């Protein structure tokens, strides 16, 4: 072959980071070695894979076609290397989860996965849904676990388990003991919500779309725990996943405000790239996610694994 795995590794790193110097840092190579490997790959095949825009390297059409195939070959090579080392063929996994899943499900599931497959190495990134979608689309993640839907043309969103948002308040809030509420009952309340771009906010905005113009959105926060603390302190009412509120409801530090006329259900999804090879590690992690979910009809009913 006229190319080496190292050349492909350099190509993939530069394609994802769009910088030879930063790719060199990630690969623990010198900048000259990184640039030489990339230029030699292009020279050997008399082609250009990047457009040079100042110091930035942007994939051209040829590079775009090569990236998923190069990534797949490297994934298979890592599996082969692990197998030759006496492991089960699981190379390192890069997983991304949106915040509700990341904070309340993914860490426990991945912890259980590592108990079963201690030879594997997993990097978990937790961001909002929009960021996870972008990272999977750019081949930066092997698997995404997201809240809500995804319409990206290059990605496959497979339904996982149903989740439900719930409007909630402090137990001493005037609405706490009112029984079933209509949207008009909460129209004048101060709201504490997730930020735009999150799956939680997208579901809330869609469910409350007929009343959004009149809502007093007092505070937008990136983390569900911060929203819970703000609502507990009496700053307003909130709306996040019932999964994230399970323990607070059990303790009585927060209470649900039932709104039967508003559909706040959504779906958790597995997110993969259509052109990315699903490695054995990814397939095993997906199987474990499904197994742990079991027969649960809603995310807060999942029997989460106990990690000794």
Secondary structure, 3 states (H helix, E strand, C coil): CCCCHHHHHHHHHHHHHCCHHHHHHHHCCCHHHHHHHHHHHHHHCCCCCEEEECCEEEECHHHHHHHHHHHHHHHHHHHHHHHHCCCCCCCCEEEEEEHHHHHHHHHHHHHHHHHHCCCCCEEEEEECHHHHHHHHHCCCCCEEEEECCCCCCCEEEEEEEEEEEEEEECCCCCCCCCCCCCHHHHCCCEEEEECCCCHHHHHHHHHCCCCHHHCEEEEEECCHHHHHHHHHCCCCEEEEEHHHHHHHHHHCCCEEECCCCCCCEEEEEEEEECCCCCCHHHHHHHHHHHHHHCCCCCHHHCCCCCCC
